[in-house]
């Protein structure tokens, strides 16, 4: 298992939670991300799909997937090392966003050990088994002392674990994105 810097991942999650907090508190402002973030415009070899009005298709050849996201979200990637990446989809002005953390994972399910490594609080509420385009996984609510309440969808497919995370208040919003995830 790659040794992913938990502090860096928590920083990314915290930026998403703070974005959600801005929405809840009706505070405006712009969050600045750390330098070294590059926009990822990788192409997947499968044909493009037609995005619904108000959305764009994000495609990633490295991890073999695409998804539709609201067109006003900016996309940035963080190379976490060890074959892992974090991709953020954010609009700080609207306080909307989610992150997708992807890490090599050979098991077809997530073990308690892996869960506790990525979510030190151990909180996993309203756990529901799900399947998205052939990937199996779970949807749940969690919490973190620094991040607050989160809504998470974790999927395993093709040797990777895909962890989608947003602020709990945006759970319905994220649930409109998840079904658009397609693997190639």
Protein Blocks (a to p, Z undefined) as FASTA:
>chain_A
ZZddfklmmmmmmmmmmmmmmmmnopacdddddehiacdfbdcfbdcddddehiacdddf
klopaddddfkbccddddebjhiacdddddfknopacdddddddfbfbdcfklmmmmmmn
opaghiacddeehiacdddddddfklopaddddddeehiacdddddfklmmmmmmmmmmp
ccZZ
